[in-house]
Amino acid sequence: MDGIGIGIDWDETKEPAYRDGRRAGERREEAESNPHASGSDDHRLWQAGHASVTAPDVVANKIGDFA
């Protein structure tokens, strides 16, 4: 399966941990609020879900700093 990013496949975006991470990002929770054990697959998926929401904001803020 082709990945959509390093370490994540399209099918994994349907996993509960990924969706929970997206919801946390939408609620503007910090990345440190990941409830899964560090190094676990659920931790990785939660991080990916969270980043899918928050990464565009981080990039926009960095671009704005130089504009």
C-alpha positions as CSV (number, residue, x, y, z in Angstrom):
1,M,0.0,0.0,0.0
2,D,1.3,3.5,-0.8
3,G,1.8,5.6,2.2
4,I,0.5,9.2,2.6
5,G,3.5,10.1,4.7
6,I,6.4,8.5,6.5
7,G,5.1,5.5,8.4
8,I,1.3,5.8,7.7
9,D,-0.8,4.1,5.0
10,W,-4.2,5.2,3.8
11,D,-5.9,2.4,5.6
12,E,-4.5,3.6,8.9
13,T,-6.4,6.8,8.6
14,K,-9.5,4.8,9.5
15,E,-8.0,3.6,12.8
16,P,-9.5,4.9,16.0
17,A,-6.2,6.2,17.3
18,Y,-5.7,8.3,14.1
19,R,-9.2,9.7,14.3
20,D,-8.8,10.5,18.0
21,G,-5.6,12.4,17.2
22,R,-7.4,14.4,14.5
23,R,-10.2,15.3,16.9
24,A,-7.6,16.4,19.5
25,G,-6.0,18.6,16.9
26,E,-9.4,20.1,16.0
27,R,-9.9,20.9,19.7
28,R,-6.5,22.5,19.7
29,E,-5.2,20.1,22.3
30,E,-1.4,20.0,22.6
31,A,0.5,17.1,21.0
32,E,1.7,16.1,24.5
33,S,-1.8,15.1,25.4
34,N,-1.4,11.8,23.4
35,P,-2.8,9.2,25.7
36,H,-1.1,6.2,24.2
37,A,2.2,4.6,25.3
38,S,5.2,6.1,23.6
39,G,6.5,3.9,20.8
40,S,3.2,2.1,20.3
41,D,1.4,2.0,17.0
42,D,-1.5,3.8,18.6
43,H,0.9,6.6,19.7
44,R,2.2,6.9,16.2
45,L,-1.2,7.0,14.6
46,W,-2.5,9.5,17.2
47,Q,0.5,11.7,16.4
48,A,-0.2,11.4,12.7
49,G,-3.8,12.3,13.1
50,H,-3.0,15.3,15.3
51,A,-0.4,16.5,12.8
52,S,-2.7,16.2,9.9
53,V,-4.8,19.0,11.5
54,T,-2.1,21.1,13.2
55,A,0.8,21.0,10.7
56,P,-0.7,23.4,8.2
57,D,-1.0,26.0,11.0
58,V,2.6,25.5,12.0
59,V,3.8,26.0,8.4
60,A,1.5,29.1,7.9
61,N,2.9,30.6,11.1
62,K,6.4,30.1,10.1
63,I,5.8,31.7,6.6
64,G,4.0,34.6,8.3
65,D,7.1,35.3,10.4
66,F,9.0,36.0,7.2
67,A,6.3,37.9,5.3
